[in-house]
C-alpha cells in the first residue's frame, strides 16, 4: 500500500489481471547479492534483482541465482493450482571468484525449489519450460557454467502427483549420483512414484523392488545415496539398491525435517557419507557401506526425535507425556542438556478410550472418548462431539506445542466435559451432494456406539465442535440433524463460492511478497472442498456444499471463532453469523486480531477456551437455556 500520513499521496493498492496473469503495483523488494571479504571487509556486488533463491556450487566457485521475472499468464490446466508459480523464474550462474561474466540460461522459465549443482561444480540441475509451455511439458536440464543447456531425457515420467503440476510448495526431486541424474517420478497413468536413473533415452527404475518408495534421499556422495525404506537402510547407485542394515533391525531416517527451512533445502539430500538413523529407542549414525559408526540407546518411551546430527554427535529430543528432554548423544552415551514443561509430570492428562464401531461404509473404525479426570461418566456436564473428516484424535500428541493447536480434547475435558473424537471417513469418499448426509450418519454411528459402552453419559447434553475443515463438517451435520444442543465452530469455511473468490489476508496486505489469488481457487476446486469447477459452472453444487446457503436449516445455538489473519477469511464466519441473526437465532461471533488459523498469543490461547466453556455452560451445561427458536428439524 502506498501513501503517506500527510495525505499528499493516496493510500491504495492496484491489482491487475490480464490473460490470467495477476499483478499489483506493490513490487517485491530489489535485492543485492554481495560477496564480503572477511579479512579486508571489501564488498563485491554479484547480482541484483528480485532474487528468490541461490545455490552455491560444491567447490564454492559459482552461484546459481534464480530471479523472479514477469507475471505468468497461467495455462488453463494451472489456473486452479493452490500454490501456483505466478512469476517466471530466470536463472543466472555467477562466478564468485571472477572467472568470467555471468552466464544466463536464456529465455527458459525455471521452476522453483530445484537448483542442484553437480559434484564437479560444472552444471546445475533445474526443471525448465519455454514461456509458451505448461510445466507438464517441461523437463530436466543441466545448465553449464559455459552457458550450455543440456536436456536430460525422462520420457514417460511425471515428477508430480497424479492430477498435480509444479507449484511453489511441492518440489521436483532430482539429484546427481556422480555424473548421472536421478529423478523421483511416476509413470504416466500410475500413482506410484519411484527413483529413476536417467542415463540414456530410457529411464531405469531403481526402487521398484521396495514396498514403499522414499520421497527423500538421506545422503548423497561419491555416486551413491543412502535411503531409508521398508524399515531398512539401503545404498542406491545408478545400478540399483543394496541393503545395508540387518533384517533383524528396523531402521528409519532419524532426523526430522525443519519446517523453518526453505522448501528446496528440505527436499535436497545433504552431500555427505552418513545419515542419522533411528530404531525404536536407539539412535545413531550409519554410513555408506553400511558401517554403523555409532549408536546409543535413549530413554525415549515414544521414540527419539533427532533435531541435529553430525558424524560424532546428535541432539535428541524426548517427549514423554508432555515433558520434553533435550540431550546430547555421542558414542560415549547420553547427556541431558535441558528439560522443559516438567510440570506436566504432575498433571493428570485424560487418556483416549477407543470406541469401536462401523462407519457409513460398513467398515470397522475407531473413535476416541476422553473423560475428565476425577469425574464419573454420569457426572460430566455434557459431551463434546469433535469432528474432522479422516482424523480421530487418539491422544498421542500431548507436548506443549501440539496442545496449543486446534481444539484439543485433553484441554476441553478441563471444563468438566467429556469429548468424543469421531472416526469419520474422509470427504473424498462421498459425492458432494451426499457429503453432509454421510457426515451426519457417521457422527450418529459414533455417538450411539459411545452411549452403548457408556450409557450413563448424558445423551441429551451433546455439543458438536470442529476446527477448520472439521468446523465446516460440523456445520454440515447441523444442517441435517437437531440432535445437538450446541455448536462450536472455529476457523471454518462456510460459503464455498465466497471462499473461492476472496483474497487471503496476506495477499491483500502484502501483495509484493506473492499474491495468493490462486490459493483459495485451488483449495475449493481441487483441495479438501473438491468442488471440481468454478462457481458459475456448478451453482447448485456450491450451494449444496455451503452451510451458509443452508443456514435456514441450522437451529442449534452456534459459537463462531475467527481471526483476521487466518487463511480462511473471517468474512466466512461473519456471513454465517449474519444469516443466523437475520432469522432471529442464537449465535455468538468471537474475532481475534493478529491471529491466524490457530491462536499463538498465550493470552488468546487461554481466552479461547474460557470463551468456549462459557458458551457451553450456557447451552448444554447445568441450567442451560434451550434455544428460543428450535424450529423444525432440518431436512435434506
C-alpha positions in Angstrom: 0.0 0.0 0.0 1.4 3.4 -1.0 0.6 6.7 0.6 1.7 8.9 3.5 0.3 10.3 6.7 0.1 13.8 5.5 -2.4 12.9 2.8 -0.3 14.1 -0.1 -0.5 10.8 -1.9 -3.2 8.2 -2.0 -3.4 5.1 0.2 -4.2 2.3 -2.2 -3.1 -0.9 -3.9 -3.9 -1.6 -7.5 -4.4 -5.3 -8.5 -4.4 -6.2 -12.2 -5.2 -9.3 -14.1 -4.7 -9.8 -17.8 -4.5 -13.0 -19.8 -4.7 -15.0 -16.5 -1.6 -13.2 -15.1 -2.1 -11.3 -11.9 0.0 -8.5 -10.6 -0.1 -5.4 -8.3 1.6 -2.1 -8.2 3.3 -3.2 -4.9 6.5 -4.6 -6.2 8.7 -7.0 -4.3 11.9 -5.7 -3.0 15.0 -5.5 -5.2 17.8 -7.5 -3.5 21.5 -7.2 -3.9 23.8 -10.3 -3.5 27.1 -9.2 -2.1 30.4 -11.0 -1.6 32.2 -9.8 1.6 35.9 -10.3 2.2 36.0 -11.4 5.8 39.6 -10.1 6.2 39.5 -6.7 4.5 35.8 -6.1 4.7 35.7 -5.2 0.9 32.4 -5.9 -0.9 31.7 -7.0 -4.4 28.2 -7.0 -5.9 27.5 -10.3 -7.5 23.8 -10.0 -8.6 20.8 -7.6 -8.2 17.1 -8.0 -8.8 14.1 -9.9 -7.3 16.2 -12.8 -6.1 14.1 -15.8 -5.0 16.8 -18.4 -4.4 20.5 -19.1 -4.6 22.7 -22.2 -4.5 26.4 -22.4 -4.1 28.4 -25.0 -6.1 30.3 -27.7 -4.1 33.7 -26.1 -4.9 32.4 -22.6 -3.7 33.3 -21.0 -7.1 29.9 -20.5 -8.6 26.4 -19.3 -7.5 23.2 -20.3 -9.2 20.9 -17.3 -8.8 17.1 -17.6 -9.6 15.3 -14.3 -10.0 11.5 -13.7 -10.2 10.6 -12.0 -13.5 7.4 -11.0 -15.2 3.9 -12.3 -14.2 2.9 -15.6 -15.8 -0.2 -15.9 -17.9 -1.3 -19.3 -16.5 -2.3 -22.0 -18.9 -5.8 -23.5 -18.4 -4.5 -26.6 -16.5 -2.7 -24.4 -13.9 -5.4 -21.8 -13.1 -6.8 -23.7 -10.1 -3.4 -24.7 -8.6 -3.4 -23.6 -4.9 0.3 -22.6 -4.8 0.7 -21.7 -8.5 4.0 -20.2 -9.7 2.9 -16.7 -10.5 6.1 -15.2 -11.9 8.7 -16.5 -14.3 12.0 -17.7 -13.0 15.2 -16.7 -14.8 18.5 -18.4 -13.9 21.9 -16.9 -13.9 25.2 -18.5 -13.0 27.6 -16.1 -11.3 31.3 -16.7 -10.7 32.3 -15.9 -7.1 35.9 -15.5 -7.9 35.6 -13.5 -11.1 36.2 -16.3 -13.6 34.2 -14.5 -16.2 30.9 -12.8 -16.9 27.6 -14.2 -15.5 26.1 -17.0 -17.6 22.4 -16.8 -18.4 20.1 -19.9 -19.0 18.5 -17.8 -21.7 14.7 -17.3 -22.0 13.9 -20.6 -20.2 11.3 -20.4 -17.4 12.9 -22.2 -14.4 10.8 -23.9 -11.7 11.4 -23.1 -8.0 12.9 -25.4 -5.5 15.4 -27.3 -7.7 18.9 -25.9 -8.0 21.2 -28.9 -7.6 24.8 -28.5 -8.6 26.7 -31.4 -10.0 29.5 -32.8 -7.8 32.1 -31.4 -10.3 30.5 -27.9 -9.9 30.2 -27.5 -13.7 26.4 -27.9 -14.1 23.3 -27.1 -12.2 20.2 -29.3 -12.5 16.8 -27.5 -13.0 13.3 -28.1 -14.3 12.6 -25.8 -17.2 10.0 -25.0 -19.8 9.6 -22.5 -22.6 7.4 -19.5 -21.9 4.6 -20.9 -24.1 4.5 -24.3 -22.3 2.8 -25.6 -19.2 5.0 -27.2 -16.5 4.0 -30.7 -17.5 5.5 -30.0 -21.0 8.9 -29.0 -19.5 11.7 -31.2 -18.4 15.0 -31.6 -16.6 18.0 -29.7 -17.9 21.6 -29.2 -16.8 22.8 -25.7 -17.2 26.6 -25.5 -17.5 29.0 -22.7 -16.4 29.9 -22.4 -20.0 26.3 -21.4 -20.9 25.4 -24.8 -22.5 21.9 -26.1 -21.7 21.8 -29.9 -21.8 18.4 -31.6 -21.9 18.0 -34.7 -19.8 15.5 -37.3 -21.2 12.8 -38.5 -18.8 10.5 -39.9 -21.4 7.2 -41.2 -20.0 7.8 -39.9 -16.4 6.0 -37.2 -14.5 7.7 -35.7 -11.4 4.4 -34.6 -9.9 1.5 -36.5 -8.3 -1.4 -37.6 -10.4 -3.6 -34.6 -11.3 -1.0 -32.1 -10.0 1.6 -29.8 -11.5 4.7 -28.0 -10.5 3.9 -25.4 -7.8 5.7 -23.3 -5.1 5.3 -25.9 -2.3 5.9 -29.3 -4.0 9.5 -29.5 -5.3 10.8 -31.6 -8.2 13.0 -34.2 -6.5 16.1 -34.9 -8.6 19.8 -35.3 -7.8 23.2 -36.5 -9.1 24.8 -39.8 -8.5 28.3 -38.9 -9.7 27.7 -37.6 -13.2 24.4 -39.5 -13.6 21.0 -37.8 -12.9 18.2 -39.5 -10.9 14.6 -38.4 -10.7 11.7 -39.2 -8.3 8.7 -39.6 -10.7 5.8 -41.8 -11.7 5.0 -43.4 -15.0 2.1 -41.8 -16.8 -1.2 -43.3 -15.8 0.1 -44.7 -12.5 0.0 -43.3 -9.0 3.2 -44.8 -7.5 6.4 -42.8 -7.7 10.0 -44.3 -7.8 13.5 -43.1 -8.2 14.7 -43.5 -11.8 18.1 -43.3 -13.4 18.2 -41.0 -16.4 21.4 -42.2 -18.2 20.2 -42.5 -21.7 16.9 -42.3 -23.6 15.1 -44.9 -21.5 14.7 -44.3 -17.7 16.0 -47.1 -15.5 13.9 -47.9 -12.3 16.0 -48.0 -9.2 13.5 -48.6 -6.3 10.6 -50.7 -7.8 11.6 -53.6 -5.5 10.7 -51.6 -2.4 7.2 -51.9 -0.9 7.2 -48.1 -0.2 9.5 -45.7 -2.1 11.2 -43.0 0.0 10.5 -39.5 -1.2 13.8 -38.2 0.1 17.4 -39.3 0.0 19.1 -39.3 3.4 22.6 -38.5 2.0 24.4 -38.4 -1.4 28.2 -38.7 -2.0 30.6 -40.5 -4.4 27.9 -41.6 -6.8 25.9 -43.3 -4.1 22.9 -42.4 -1.9 21.7 -43.5 1.4 17.9 -44.2 1.6 15.6 -45.5 4.4 12.7 -47.6 3.2 10.8 -50.7 4.3 12.4 -50.4 7.8 15.9 -50.8 6.4 18.9 -48.7 5.2 19.8 -49.0 1.6 22.6 -47.9 -0.6 21.4 -46.7 -4.1 23.6 -46.4 -7.1 22.9 -45.9 -10.8 22.7 -49.7 -10.9 20.1 -50.2 -8.2 19.8 -50.9 -4.5 21.8 -52.8 -1.9 20.6 -53.4 1.6 23.0 -52.2 4.3 21.2 -53.0 7.6 20.4 -56.4 9.1 16.9 -57.9 8.6 16.8 -58.1 12.4 16.8 -54.3 12.7 14.1 -51.8 11.8 15.8 -48.6 10.9 14.2 -45.3 9.8 15.6 -41.9 9.0 16.3 -40.3 12.3 16.4 -36.6 11.6 13.1 -34.9 11.0 12.5 -32.0 8.6 12.9 -28.5 9.9 9.8 -26.7 8.7 11.6 -23.3 9.0 14.0 -24.3 6.2 13.1 -23.3 2.6 11.4 -25.9 0.5 14.4 -26.6 -1.7 16.7 -27.1 1.3 14.3 -29.5 2.9 13.9 -31.5 -0.3 17.6 -31.8 -1.1 19.8 -34.5 0.4 22.9 -33.3 2.1 26.2 -34.2 0.4 27.8 -36.5 3.0 28.7 -40.1 3.5 26.5 -40.7 6.6 22.9 -40.4 7.8 21.2 -40.1 11.2 19.2 -43.2 11.9 16.6 -44.4 14.5 15.4 -47.8 15.5 12.8 -47.9 18.4 14.6 -46.1 21.2 18.0 -46.3 19.6 19.6 -43.5 17.6 22.9 -43.3 15.8 24.8 -42.7 12.6 25.0 -45.1 9.7 27.4 -44.5 6.8 27.9 -45.5 3.2 29.0 -49.1 3.0 26.6 -50.0 5.9 29.0 -49.3 8.7 27.4 -48.4 12.0 29.6 -45.5 13.0 28.0 -45.5 16.4 24.6 -45.9 18.1 23.2 -45.4 21.6 20.0 -46.3 23.5 17.8 -43.5 24.7 15.1 -43.4 27.4 12.6 -42.0 24.9 9.4 -44.1 25.5 7.7 -42.7 22.4 10.9 -42.8 20.2 13.6 -40.2 20.0 13.4 -37.1 17.8 16.7 -36.0 16.3 16.9 -32.3 15.9 20.5 -32.1 14.7 23.3 -34.5 13.9 26.9 -34.8 13.0 29.2 -37.8 12.4 30.1 -37.8 16.1 27.1 -36.4 17.9 23.3 -35.9 17.8 20.9 -33.6 19.6 17.9 -35.7 20.7 14.5 -34.6 22.0 12.4 -37.0 24.1 8.7 -36.2 24.7 7.1 -38.2 27.5 3.5 -37.2 28.4 4.4 -33.6 27.6 7.7 -33.4 29.4 10.4 -32.5 26.9 14.0 -33.6 27.5 16.9 -32.4 25.2 20.0 -34.5 25.3 23.4 -34.7 23.5 24.1 -38.2 22.2 27.6 -39.3 21.5 29.3 -42.7 21.2 30.1 -42.3 24.9 26.4 -42.1 25.8 23.7 -39.6 26.5 24.0 -36.3 28.5 20.9 -34.3 29.4 21.1 -30.7 28.3 17.8 -29.3 29.4 14.2 -30.3 30.4 11.1 -28.2 30.0 7.5 -28.5 30.9 8.4 -30.6 33.9 5.1 -29.6 35.5 3.4 -32.0 33.0 4.6 -34.8 35.3 2.2 -33.6 37.9 -0.8 -33.2 35.5 -3.4 -35.9 35.2 -3.9 -36.0 31.4 -7.0 -37.8 30.3 -6.4 -40.9 28.2 -8.1 -41.7 25.0 -10.6 -44.6 25.3 -11.2 -46.4 22.0 -14.8 -46.8 20.9 -15.1 -49.4 18.1 -18.0 -49.0 15.6 -18.8 -49.2 11.9 -18.6 -46.2 9.6 -21.1 -45.2 7.0 -19.5 -47.7 4.5 -19.9 -50.6 7.0 -16.2 -50.8 7.9 -14.9 -51.1 11.4 -13.3 -47.9 12.7 -12.4 -46.3 16.0 -13.5 -43.1 17.7 -11.9 -42.0 21.0 -13.6 -40.9 24.2 -11.9 -38.6 26.8 -13.4 -38.3 30.3 -12.5 -35.5 32.7 -10.0 -36.9 35.3 -11.8 -37.5 38.6 -15.3 -37.5 37.2 -17.5 -40.4 36.5 -19.3 -40.5 33.2 -22.6 -39.7 35.0 -21.0 -36.5 36.5 -19.9 -34.8 33.3 -21.6 -31.5 32.2 -22.1 -32.8 28.7 -20.4 -34.5 25.8 -18.5 -32.6 23.1 -18.5 -34.5 19.8 -15.5 -33.4 17.8 -15.3 -34.0 14.0 -12.7 -33.8 11.4 -13.1 -36.0 8.3 -10.4 -38.6 8.1 -8.9 -37.9 11.6 -9.8 -39.2 15.0 -7.5 -37.8 17.9 -6.0 -40.8 19.6 -4.3 -38.7 22.3 -0.7 -39.3 21.3 0.2 -35.7 20.7 0.4 -34.1 24.2 3.5 -32.0 24.0 3.1 -28.3 24.8 3.3 -27.2 21.1 0.7 -29.7 20.0 -1.7 -28.9 22.8 -1.9 -25.2 21.8 -3.1 -26.0 18.2 -6.7 -26.6 17.2 -9.3 -27.8 19.7 -7.6 -30.3 21.9 -9.7 -33.0 23.7 -7.3 -33.1 26.7 -7.9 -29.4 27.4 -11.6 -29.4 26.7 -12.1 -32.0 29.4 -10.7 -29.5 31.9 -14.1 -27.7 31.7 -15.9 -30.8 33.1 -17.0 -32.1 29.6 -16.4 -35.5 28.0 -15.0 -35.4 24.5 -15.7 -37.9 21.7 -13.3 -37.5 18.7 -15.2 -39.2 15.9 -13.7 -41.6 13.4 -15.2 -40.3 10.1 -14.1 -41.3 6.6 -12.5 -38.5 4.5 -14.7 -36.3 2.4 -13.1 -37.9 -0.7 -15.3 -41.0 -0.1 -18.5 -39.1 -0.6 -20.2 -37.4 -3.5 -20.5 -33.7 -2.8 -24.3 -33.9 -2.9 -24.2 -36.7 -0.2 -21.3 -35.4 1.9 -23.1 -33.7 4.7 -25.6 -36.6 4.9 -22.6 -39.1 5.2 -21.0 -36.9 7.9 -24.3 -36.8 9.9 -24.8 -40.6 9.7 -21.1 -41.2 10.6 -21.4 -39.0 13.7 -24.6 -40.8 14.7 -22.9 -44.2 14.5 -20.0 -43.0 16.7 -22.3 -41.4 19.3 -24.6 -44.4 19.5 -21.5 -46.7 20.0 -20.3 -44.4 22.8 -23.7 -44.4 24.5 -23.9 -48.2 24.4 -20.5 -48.5 26.0 -21.1 -45.6 28.4 -24.9 -45.4 28.9 -24.5 -43.1 31.9 -23.3 -40.3 29.7 -25.9 -37.5 29.2 -27.4 -38.2 25.8 -29.5 -35.0 26.0 -26.5 -32.7 26.5 -24.4 -33.1 23.3 -22.4 -30.3 21.6 -20.8 -30.6 18.1 -17.4 -29.0 17.7 -14.8 -28.6 15.0 -11.9 -26.6 13.8 -11.1 -25.7 10.2 -12.5 -28.3 7.8 -13.8 -30.0 11.0 -15.8 -26.9 11.7 -17.1 -27.0 8.1 -18.1 -30.6 8.6 -19.8 -29.7 11.9 -21.9 -27.0 10.3 -22.8 -29.5 7.5 -24.0 -32.0 10.1 -26.1 -29.3 11.8 -28.0 -28.8 8.5 -29.0 -32.5 8.7 -29.9 -33.1 12.4 -31.2 -31.3 15.5 -29.6 -33.9 17.9 -27.1 -31.4 19.2 -27.9 -28.6 21.6 -24.8 -26.5 20.9 -22.3 -25.9 18.1 -18.7 -24.6 18.4 -17.0 -23.8 15.1 -13.5 -22.3 14.8 -11.7 -21.1 11.6 -14.3 -22.8 9.3 -15.2 -22.1 5.7 -19.0 -21.7 5.4 -19.5 -20.5 1.8 -17.6 -22.3 -1.0 -18.3 -19.6 -3.6 -17.2 -16.8 -1.2 -14.1 -18.6 -0.2 -13.3 -19.4 -3.8 -13.2 -15.7 -4.7 -12.0 -13.9 -1.6 -8.4 -12.7 -1.2 -6.4 -14.2 1.6 -5.3 -11.5 4.1 -1.6 -12.0 3.3 -2.1 -11.3 -0.4 -4.3 -8.3 0.4 -1.9 -6.7 2.9 1.5 -7.7 1.4 1.0 -8.4 -2.4 4.6 -7.7 -3.1 5.5 -10.9 -1.3 3.4 -13.0 -3.6 -0.2 -12.7 -4.5 -2.3 -15.6 -3.2 -5.2 -15.3 -5.7 -4.9 -18.9 -6.7 -4.7 -20.4 -3.2 -8.5 -20.1 -2.5 -9.4 -21.1 -6.1 -7.3 -24.3 -5.8 -8.4 -25.0 -2.2 -12.1 -25.0 -3.3 -11.8 -26.7 -6.7 -9.1 -29.3 -6.0 -8.4 -29.2 -2.3 -10.4 -30.5 0.6 -13.7 -29.0 -0.7 -13.1 -30.8 -4.1 -15.8 -28.8 -6.0 -14.1 -29.6 -9.3 -15.3 -26.5 -11.1 -15.7 -22.7 -10.6 -18.9 -21.4 -9.1 -20.6 -20.4 -12.3 -20.3 -23.9 -13.7 -21.8 -25.6 -10.6 -24.1 -23.1 -8.9 -26.4 -25.7 -7.3 -23.4 -27.9 -6.2 -21.8 -24.9 -4.5 -25.0 -24.0 -2.7 -25.5 -27.6 -1.5 -21.9 -27.8 -0.2 -22.1 -24.4 1.6 -23.6 -24.3 5.2 -24.2 -20.5 4.6 -26.6 -21.3 1.8 -28.3 -23.8 4.1 -28.5 -21.5 7.2 -32.2 -21.8 7.4 -31.7 -25.5 8.4 -29.5 -24.6 11.4 -31.5 -24.1 14.6 -28.7 -25.1 17.0 -27.1 -22.3 19.0 -23.8 -21.5 17.3 -20.4 -20.1 18.5 -18.2 -19.0 15.7 -14.5 -18.2 16.3 -12.4 -16.5 13.7 -9.2 -14.3 13.2 -8.2 -11.5 10.8 -5.0 -13.2 9.6 -6.4 -16.7 9.0 -6.2 -18.0 5.5 -9.9 -18.9 5.9 -11.2 -15.4 5.7 -13.0 -14.1 8.8 -15.8 -13.0 6.4 -16.8 -16.7 6.2 -17.8 -16.6 9.9 -19.3 -13.2 9.6 -21.7 -14.1 6.9 -22.9 -17.2 8.8 -23.4 -15.1 11.9 -25.4 -12.5 9.9 -27.5 -15.3 8.4 -28.5 -16.6 11.8 -29.1 -13.1 13.1 -31.5 -12.4 10.2 -33.5 -15.5 11.3 -33.6 -14.5 14.9 -31.5 -17.5 16.0 -28.9 -17.8 18.8 -25.3 -17.2 17.7 -22.1 -15.6 19.0 -19.1 -14.5 17.0 -15.6 -14.1 18.5 -12.9 -12.4 16.4 -9.2 -12.5 17.4 -6.9 -9.8 16.0 -3.4 -10.6 14.8 -4.0 -14.3 14.9 -4.1 -16.9 12.1 -5.6 -20.3 11.7 -4.7 -21.1 15.4 -4.1 -18.8 18.2 -0.4 -18.1 19.0 -0.7 -15.5 21.8 -0.7 -17.1 25.3 -3.5 -14.7 26.4 -5.6 -15.6 23.3 -5.0 -19.4 23.8 -6.3 -19.1 27.3 -9.1 -16.9 26.3 -10.5 -19.1 23.5 -11.0 -21.9 26.0 -12.6 -19.6 28.5 -14.9 -18.4 25.8 -15.8 -21.9 24.7 -16.5 -23.1 28.3 -18.7 -20.0 28.9 -20.7 -20.8 25.8 -21.0 -24.5 26.6 -22.1 -23.8 30.2 -24.8 -21.6 28.8 -26.0 -24.0 26.1 -25.5 -27.6 27.5 -24.2 -27.2 31.0 -26.2 -27.3 34.2 -29.1 -24.8 33.9 -28.5 -24.3 30.2 -31.3 -22.5 28.4 -32.6 -24.1 25.2 -32.7 -22.1 22.0 -35.6 -19.7 21.8 -36.3 -20.9 18.3 -35.9 -24.6 18.0 -37.7 -24.6 14.6 -38.5 -27.7 12.6 -35.9 -30.5 12.4 -33.7 -29.8 9.4 -34.4 -31.8 6.2 -32.1 -32.5 3.3 
